Amino acid sequence: MKADITGNGAPKTVNIHDAKTHLSQLILEASQGSSFIIAKAGKPMVKVISINQESKPRTGMLTNVFSVPNDIDAAFQDEIEAMFGA
């Protein structure tokens, strides 16, 4: 099976023929957390991931990029009161 392993954490890419030939092995790998991409004529078509590998929110991703003041609503108090009443 030919696989394009980029080494940068990106999923491997397999062509449709190889995916058909090695489907059982690819499913096993995906179920263990290794996603892969099926390509047709070199063009990525689908990404296969484990059903248990759901997208998780990336909390803390912008932690040191900016801060939110504790009194954030204070700056918009007039607008909030206009929208919802005092």
N, CA, C and O atoms as CSV, one atom per row, in Angstrom:
chain,resi,resn,atom,element,x,y,z
A,1,MET,N,N,0.846,-1.177,0.000
A,1,MET,CA,C,0.000,0.000,0.000
A,1,MET,C,C,0.885,1.231,0.000
A,1,MET,O,O,1.769,1.351,0.848
A,2,LYS,N,N,0.673,2.127,-0.908
A,2,LYS,CA,C,1.408,3.376,-0.954
A,2,LYS,C,C,0.735,4.356,-0.006
A,2,LYS,O,O,-0.490,4.481,0.010
A,3,ALA,N,N,1.531,5.035,0.766
A,3,ALA,CA,C,0.995,6.046,1.674
A,3,ALA,C,C,1.916,7.247,1.646
A,3,ALA,O,O,3.140,7.110,1.646
A,4,ASP,N,N,1.325,8.409,1.621
A,4,ASP,CA,C,2.085,9.642,1.641
A,4,ASP,C,C,2.172,10.103,3.094
A,4,ASP,O,O,1.244,10.727,3.608
A,5,ILE,N,N,3.266,9.800,3.740
A,5,ILE,CA,C,3.447,10.186,5.129
A,5,ILE,C,C,4.248,11.486,5.139
A,5,ILE,O,O,5.406,11.517,4.725
A,6,THR,N,N,3.623,12.545,5.610
A,6,THR,CA,C,4.273,13.848,5.565
A,6,THR,C,C,5.205,14.089,6.735
A,6,THR,O,O,6.112,14.916,6.640
A,7,GLY,N,N,5.000,13.380,7.842
A,7,GLY,CA,C,5.861,13.572,8.992
A,7,GLY,C,C,5.527,14.803,9.812
A,7,GLY,O,O,6.182,15.065,10.821
A,8,ASN,N,N,4.523,15.563,9.403
A,8,ASN,CA,C,4.170,16.772,10.142
A,8,ASN,C,C,2.875,16.609,10.928
A,8,ASN,O,O,2.232,17.600,11.276
A,9,GLY,N,N,2.495,15.382,11.208
A,9,GLY,CA,C,1.274,15.145,11.958
A,9,GLY,C,C,0.030,15.068,11.091
A,9,GLY,O,O,-1.060,14.787,11.588
A,10,ALA,N,N,0.186,15.315,9.808
A,10,ALA,CA,C,-0.955,15.233,8.895
A,10,ALA,C,C,-1.291,13.769,8.653
A,10,ALA,O,O,-0.407,12.913,8.691
A,11,PRO,N,N,-2.568,13.476,8.406
A,11,PRO,CA,C,-2.941,12.081,8.150
A,11,PRO,C,C,-2.326,11.569,6.849
A,11,PRO,O,O,-2.052,12.342,5.931
A,12,LYS,N,N,-2.115,10.251,6.784
A,12,LYS,CA,C,-1.571,9.671,5.556
A,12,LYS,C,C,-2.652,9.692,4.480
A,12,LYS,O,O,-3.845,9.743,4.776
A,13,THR,N,N,-2.213,9.652,3.241
A,13,THR,CA,C,-3.119,9.658,2.101
A,13,THR,C,C,-2.954,8.353,1.337
A,13,THR,O,O,-1.834,7.935,1.043
A,14,VAL,N,N,-4.074,7.711,1.019
A,14,VAL,CA,C,-4.053,6.482,0.222
A,14,VAL,C,C,-4.972,6.668,-0.977
A,14,VAL,O,O,-5.976,7.376,-0.897
A,15,ASN,N,N,-4.621,6.028,-2.091
A,15,ASN,CA,C,-5.499,6.133,-3.253
A,15,ASN,C,C,-6.663,5.149,-3.101
A,15,ASN,O,O,-6.617,4.254,-2.257
A,16,ILE,N,N,-7.682,5.316,-3.904
A,16,ILE,CA,C,-8.896,4.509,-3.785
A,16,ILE,C,C,-8.596,3.023,-3.929
A,16,ILE,O,O,-9.114,2.211,-3.163
A,17,HIS,N,N,-7.771,2.661,-4.896
A,17,HIS,CA,C,-7.450,1.247,-5.105
A,17,HIS,C,C,-6.808,0.639,-3.858
A,17,HIS,O,O,-7.204,-0.437,-3.411
A,18,ASP,N,N,-5.813,1.336,-3.299
A,18,ASP,CA,C,-5.157,0.828,-2.096
A,18,ASP,C,C,-6.115,0.797,-0.910
A,18,ASP,O,O,-6.041,-0.104,-0.075
A,19,ALA,N,N,-7.009,1.771,-0.832
A,19,ALA,CA,C,-7.989,1.782,0.261
A,19,ALA,C,C,-8.902,0.565,0.168
A,19,ALA,O,O,-9.220,-0.054,1.184
A,20,LYS,N,N,-9.324,0.220,-1.049
A,20,LYS,CA,C,-10.163,-0.976,-1.228
A,20,LYS,C,C,-9.394,-2.239,-0.844
A,20,LYS,O,O,-9.915,-3.116,-0.156
A,21,THR,N,N,-8.155,-2.313,-1.300
A,21,THR,CA,C,-7.334,-3.495,-1.060
A,21,THR,C,C,-7.020,-3.692,0.418
A,21,THR,O,O,-6.982,-4.825,0.897
A,22,HIS,N,N,-6.796,-2.609,1.138
A,22,HIS,CA,C,-6.353,-2.681,2.531
A,22,HIS,C,C,-7.382,-2.095,3.496
A,22,HIS,O,O,-7.021,-1.582,4.556
A,23,LEU,N,N,-8.652,-2.170,3.135
A,23,LEU,CA,C,-9.690,-1.525,3.935
A,23,LEU,C,C,-9.704,-2.006,5.384
A,23,LEU,O,O,-9.810,-1.190,6.299
A,24,SER,N,N,-9.600,-3.307,5.607
A,24,SER,CA,C,-9.626,-3.832,6.982
A,24,SER,C,C,-8.510,-3.236,7.828
A,24,SER,O,O,-8.743,-2.829,8.966
A,25,GLN,N,N,-7.305,-3.182,7.283
A,25,GLN,CA,C,-6.169,-2.626,8.018
A,25,GLN,C,C,-6.364,-1.131,8.272
A,25,GLN,O,O,-6.071,-0.644,9.363
A,26,LEU,N,N,-6.854,-0.409,7.275
A,26,LEU,CA,C,-7.079,1.026,7.441
A,26,LEU,C,C,-8.145,1.304,8.497
A,26,LEU,O,O,-8.013,2.240,9.286
A,27,ILE,N,N,-9.199,0.493,8.512
A,27,ILE,CA,C,-10.249,0.662,9.519
A,27,ILE,C,C,-9.683,0.401,10.913
A,27,ILE,O,O,-9.994,1.125,11.859
A,28,LEU,N,N,-8.860,-0.625,11.036
A,28,LEU,CA,C,-8.233,-0.918,12.325
A,28,LEU,C,C,-7.384,0.268,12.787
A,28,LEU,O,O,-7.469,0.685,13.942
A,29,GLU,N,N,-6.574,0.803,11.888
A,29,GLU,CA,C,-5.727,1.949,12.233
A,29,GLU,C,C,-6.572,3.156,12.629
A,29,GLU,O,O,-6.260,3.840,13.604
A,30,ALA,N,N,-7.637,3.418,11.878
A,30,ALA,CA,C,-8.507,4.554,12.193
A,30,ALA,C,C,-9.174,4.367,13.549
A,30,ALA,O,O,-9.313,5.321,14.314
A,31,SER,N,N,-9.586,3.142,13.844
A,31,SER,CA,C,-10.245,2.889,15.130
A,31,SER,C,C,-9.286,3.078,16.299
A,31,SER,O,O,-9.717,3.258,17.438
A,32,GLN,N,N,-7.990,3.036,16.018
A,32,GLN,CA,C,-6.975,3.247,17.052
A,32,GLN,C,C,-6.480,4.690,17.077
A,32,GLN,O,O,-5.511,5.006,17.767
A,33,GLY,N,N,-7.147,5.564,16.323
A,33,GLY,CA,C,-6.828,6.986,16.377
A,33,GLY,C,C,-6.048,7.551,15.217
A,33,GLY,O,O,-5.792,8.754,15.195
A,34,SER,N,N,-5.654,6.733,14.243
A,34,SER,CA,C,-4.907,7.233,13.087
A,34,SER,C,C,-5.867,7.523,11.944
A,34,SER,O,O,-6.404,6.599,11.332
A,35,SER,N,N,-6.084,8.788,11.658
A,35,SER,CA,C,-6.968,9.129,10.547
A,35,SER,C,C,-6.205,8.994,9.230
A,35,SER,O,O,-4.974,8.963,9.219
A,36,PHE,N,N,-6.939,8.914,8.130
A,36,PHE,CA,C,-6.307,8.864,6.815
A,36,PHE,C,C,-7.215,9.523,5.793
A,36,PHE,O,O,-8.410,9.708,6.024
A,37,ILE,N,N,-6.630,9.871,4.667
A,37,ILE,CA,C,-7.355,10.529,3.578
A,37,ILE,C,C,-7.350,9.600,2.379
A,37,ILE,O,O,-6.327,9.004,2.044
A,38,ILE,N,N,-8.506,9.483,1.733
A,38,ILE,CA,C,-8.603,8.711,0.492
A,38,ILE,C,C,-8.617,9.715,-0.654
A,38,ILE,O,O,-9.411,10.656,-0.672
A,39,ALA,N,N,-7.717,9.489,-1.612
A,39,ALA,CA,C,-7.580,10.393,-2.748
A,39,ALA,C,C,-7.949,9.679,-4.044
A,39,ALA,O,O,-7.800,8.463,-4.166
A,40,LYS,N,N,-8.427,10.450,-4.997
A,40,LYS,CA,C,-8.732,9.945,-6.341
A,40,LYS,C,C,-7.914,10.773,-7.317
A,40,LYS,O,O,-8.050,11.994,-7.382
A,41,ALA,N,N,-7.068,10.096,-8.071
A,41,ALA,CA,C,-6.176,10.763,-9.026
A,41,ALA,C,C,-5.342,11.843,-8.331
A,41,ALA,O,O,-5.094,12.911,-8.890
A,42,GLY,N,N,-4.915,11.541,-7.098
A,42,GLY,CA,C,-4.082,12.468,-6.353
A,42,GLY,C,C,-4.823,13.586,-5.649
A,42,GLY,O,O,-4.213,14.373,-4.925
A,43,LYS,N,N,-6.134,13.670,-5.849
A,43,LYS,CA,C,-6.930,14.733,-5.234
A,43,LYS,C,C,-7.629,14.182,-3.987
A,43,LYS,O,O,-8.394,13.223,-4.087
A,44,PRO,N,N,-7.376,14.776,-2.813
A,44,PRO,CA,C,-8.044,14.304,-1.595
A,44,PRO,C,C,-9.560,14.371,-1.740
A,44,PRO,O,O,-10.112,15.387,-2.163
A,45,MET,N,N,-10.224,13.275,-1.382
A,45,MET,CA,C,-11.679,13.203,-1.525
A,45,MET,C,C,-12.391,13.136,-0.173
A,45,MET,O,O,-13.362,13.858,0.053
A,46,VAL,N,N,-11.908,12.263,0.735
A,46,VAL,CA,C,-12.543,12.103,2.044
A,46,VAL,C,C,-11.483,11.874,3.111
A,46,VAL,O,O,-10.391,11.378,2.832
A,47,LYS,N,N,-11.829,12.247,4.341
A,47,LYS,CA,C,-10.977,11.968,5.492
A,47,LYS,C,C,-11.719,10.970,6.365
A,47,LYS,O,O,-12.897,11.159,6.670
A,48,VAL,N,N,-11.035,9.912,6.766
A,48,VAL,CA,C,-11.635,8.875,7.602
A,48,VAL,C,C,-11.025,8.980,8.999
A,48,VAL,O,O,-9.806,8.942,9.169
A,49,ILE,N,N,-11.908,9.113,9.999
A,49,ILE,CA,C,-11.471,9.160,11.393
A,49,ILE,C,C,-12.337,8.217,12.210
A,49,ILE,O,O,-13.423,7.828,11.779
A,50,SER,N,N,-11.861,7.858,13.369
A,50,SER,CA,C,-12.626,7.010,14.272
A,50,SER,C,C,-13.871,7.748,14.737
A,50,SER,O,O,-13.845,8.963,14.937
A,51,ILE,N,N,-14.942,7.021,14.906
A,51,ILE,CA,C,-16.183,7.611,15.402
A,51,ILE,C,C,-15.986,8.166,16.809
A,51,ILE,O,O,-16.696,9.084,17.221
A,52,ASN,N,N,-15.028,7.613,17.544
A,52,ASN,CA,C,-14.740,8.069,18.902
A,52,ASN,C,C,-13.804,9.265,18.938
A,52,ASN,O,O,-13.560,9.827,20.006
A,53,GLN,N,N,-13.285,9.656,17.801
A,53,GLN,CA,C,-12.335,10.759,17.711
A,53,GLN,C,C,-13.077,12.028,17.319
A,53,GLN,O,O,-12.859,12.580,16.240
A,54,GLU,N,N,-13.949,12.480,18.199
A,54,GLU,CA,C,-14.745,13.662,17.908
A,54,GLU,C,C,-13.905,14.913,18.089
A,54,GLU,O,O,-12.919,14.924,18.827
A,55,SER,N,N,-14.309,15.942,17.413
A,55,SER,CA,C,-13.640,17.223,17.544
A,55,SER,C,C,-13.881,17.769,18.948
A,55,SER,O,O,-15.022,17.852,19.402
A,56,LYS,N,N,-12.814,18.134,19.620
A,56,LYS,CA,C,-12.922,18.670,20.967
A,56,LYS,C,C,-12.630,20.161,20.927
A,56,LYS,O,O,-11.772,20.606,20.165
A,57,PRO,N,N,-13.335,20.932,21.738
A,57,PRO,CA,C,-13.040,22.362,21.766
A,57,PRO,C,C,-11.608,22.596,22.245
A,57,PRO,O,O,-11.132,21.925,23.161
A,58,ARG,N,N,-10.948,23.528,21.632
A,58,ARG,CA,C,-9.562,23.822,21.997
A,58,ARG,C,C,-9.537,24.986,22.982
A,58,ARG,O,O,-9.152,26.101,22.628
A,59,THR,N,N,-9.946,24.722,24.205
A,59,THR,CA,C,-9.958,25.768,25.214
A,59,THR,C,C,-8.535,26.148,25.574
A,59,THR,O,O,-7.634,25.310,25.595
A,60,GLY,N,N,-8.358,27.403,25.852
A,60,GLY,CA,C,-7.041,27.891,26.220
A,60,GLY,C,C,-6.132,28.162,25.043
A,60,GLY,O,O,-4.967,28.517,25.222
A,61,MET,N,N,-6.653,27.997,23.845
A,61,MET,CA,C,-5.851,28.144,22.642
A,61,MET,C,C,-5.304,29.574,22.487
A,61,MET,O,O,-4.225,29.760,21.926
A,62,LEU,N,N,-6.033,30.576,22.975
A,62,LEU,CA,C,-5.606,31.968,22.839
A,62,LEU,C,C,-5.206,32.567,24.184
A,62,LEU,O,O,-5.256,33.783,24.367
A,63,THR,N,N,-4.813,31.717,25.115
A,63,THR,CA,C,-4.574,32.156,26.482
A,63,THR,C,C,-3.646,33.360,26.576
A,63,THR,O,O,-4.019,34.310,27.264
A,64,ASN,N,N,-2.554,33.407,25.994
A,64,ASN,CA,C,-1.656,34.551,26.154
A,64,ASN,C,C,-1.711,35.527,24.990
A,64,ASN,O,O,-0.815,36.355,24.829
A,65,VAL,N,N,-2.751,35.434,24.186
A,65,VAL,CA,C,-2.887,36.322,23.040
A,65,VAL,C,C,-3.622,37.598,23.422
A,65,VAL,O,O,-3.205,38.688,23.031
A,66,PHE,N,N,-4.702,37.482,24.175
A,66,PHE,CA,C,-5.421,38.650,24.665
A,66,PHE,C,C,-6.130,38.281,25.954
A,66,PHE,O,O,-6.286,37.104,26.279
A,67,SER,N,N,-6.559,39.301,26.683
A,67,SER,CA,C,-7.253,39.033,27.943
A,67,SER,C,C,-8.638,39.663,27.897
A,67,SER,O,O,-8.867,40.656,27.206
A,68,VAL,N,N,-9.536,39.073,28.635
A,68,VAL,CA,C,-10.904,39.572,28.740
A,68,VAL,C,C,-11.067,40.107,30.154
A,68,VAL,O,O,-10.883,39.366,31.119
A,69,PRO,N,N,-11.411,41.389,30.291
A,69,PRO,CA,C,-11.565,41.945,31.635
A,69,PRO,C,C,-12.740,41.307,32.371
A,69,PRO,O,O,-13.727,40.901,31.756
A,70,ASN,N,N,-12.622,41.224,33.686
A,70,ASN,CA,C,-13.692,40.647,34.496
A,70,ASN,C,C,-14.994,41.430,34.371
A,70,ASN,O,O,-16.076,40.856,34.493
A,71,ASP,N,N,-14.896,42.731,34.130
A,71,ASP,CA,C,-16.092,43.574,34.016
A,71,ASP,C,C,-16.398,43.910,32.551
A,71,ASP,O,O,-16.727,45.053,32.235
A,72,ILE,N,N,-16.294,42.947,31.685
A,72,ILE,CA,C,-16.476,43.183,30.247
A,72,ILE,C,C,-17.837,43.793,29.925
A,72,ILE,O,O,-17.953,44.596,28.999
A,73,ASP,N,N,-18.867,43.417,30.684
A,73,ASP,CA,C,-20.200,43.964,30.429
A,73,ASP,C,C,-20.293,45.449,30.746
A,73,ASP,O,O,-21.143,46.140,30.186
A,74,ALA,N,N,-19.441,45.955,31.630
A,74,ALA,CA,C,-19.504,47.359,32.032
A,74,ALA,C,C,-19.305,48.286,30.836
A,74,ALA,O,O,-19.948,49.333,30.755
A,75,ALA,N,N,-18.448,47.926,29.932
A,75,ALA,CA,C,-18.187,48.766,28.765
A,75,ALA,C,C,-19.398,48.871,27.846
A,75,ALA,O,O,-19.513,49.821,27.073
A,76,PHE,N,N,-20.294,47.905,27.929
A,76,PHE,CA,C,-21.456,47.875,27.046
A,76,PHE,C,C,-22.768,48.007,27.810
A,76,PHE,O,O,-23.826,47.641,27.297
A,77,GLN,N,N,-22.705,48.525,29.024
A,77,GLN,CA,C,-23.884,48.584,29.883
A,77,GLN,C,C,-25.040,49.331,29.222
A,77,GLN,O,O,-26.180,48.869,29.283
A,78,ASP,N,N,-24.771,50.473,28.595
A,78,ASP,CA,C,-25.843,51.250,27.949
A,78,ASP,C,C,-26.513,50.450,26.837
A,78,ASP,O,O,-27.740,50.445,26.729
A,79,GLU,N,N,-25.719,49.776,26.011
A,79,GLU,CA,C,-26.276,48.981,24.921
A,79,GLU,C,C,-27.085,47.798,25.447
A,79,GLU,O,O,-28.137,47.467,24.900
A,80,ILE,N,N,-26.596,47.170,26.500
A,80,ILE,CA,C,-27.302,46.025,27.088
A,80,ILE,C,C,-28.645,46.468,27.645
A,80,ILE,O,O,-29.659,45.802,27.436
A,81,GLU,N,N,-28.654,47.599,28.359
A,81,GLU,CA,C,-29.912,48.109,28.913
A,81,GLU,C,C,-30.881,48.502,27.807
A,81,GLU,O,O,-32.086,48.292,27.940
A,82,ALA,N,N,-30.373,49.070,26.719
A,82,ALA,CA,C,-31.241,49.458,25.602
A,82,ALA,C,C,-31.861,48.230,24.943
A,82,ALA,O,O,-33.007,48.276,24.495
A,83,MET,N,N,-31.117,47.146,24.883
A,83,MET,CA,C,-31.623,45.931,24.245
A,83,MET,C,C,-32.599,45.169,25.131
A,83,MET,O,O,-33.601,44.642,24.648
A,84,PHE,N,N,-32.307,45.112,26.428
A,84,PHE,CA,C,-33.081,44.249,27.314
A,84,PHE,C,C,-33.824,44.995,28.414
A,84,PHE,O,O,-34.539,44.377,29.203
A,85,GLY,N,N,-33.668,46.280,28.476
A,85,GLY,CA,C,-34.331,47.050,29.530
A,85,GLY,C,C,-33.508,47.049,30.800
A,85,GLY,O,O,-32.654,46.187,31.009
A,86,ALA,N,N,-33.779,48.025,31.637
A,86,ALA,CA,C,-32.994,48.162,32.875
A,86,ALA,C,C,-33.534,47.295,33.974
A,86,ALA,O,O,-32.993,47.290,35.079
